[in-house]
Amino acid sequence: MPTLDTVFGVHANALKLREQRMAVLASNIANASTPGYKARDIDFSSALKLAENGQSADGAMRYRTPLQPTLDGNTVELAIEQTAFAENALAYRSSLSFLQGRISTLSRALKGE
């Protein structure tokens, strides 16, 4: 009997991690003007390996090193955050599309279509 891991593969974990990363990046963008705010990101490859081993992705959270430090200590660089957010959103949509296609195929197979 196939398990969810064999049916959905890495995409189920990837979708969860992409969602978490989107929240982190959105928080960075929202705090672009907050003095002392330290931008963070999730190292997706490390987080996926941790998730596949049943561990929390917290160990893959990293602080960003700014290219242009600011005087107020904020490390958010808006252009970098927006680009990372857009790339992550595209990857999220790709994983979601794969899962939707897989579920549709399984649904048709169960209905005998």
Secondary structure as GFF3:
##gff-version 3
##sequence-region A 1 113
A	DSSP	alpha_helix	4	8	.	.	.	ID=ss1
A	DSSP	alpha_helix	11	30	.	.	.	ID=ss2
A	DSSP	beta_strand	40	42	.	.	.	ID=ss3
A	DSSP	alpha_helix	44	52	.	.	.	ID=ss4
A	DSSP	three_ten_helix	57	60	.	.	.	ID=ss5
A	DSSP	beta_strand	61	63	.	.	.	ID=ss6
A	DSSP	alpha_helix	78	111	.	.	.	ID=ss7
###
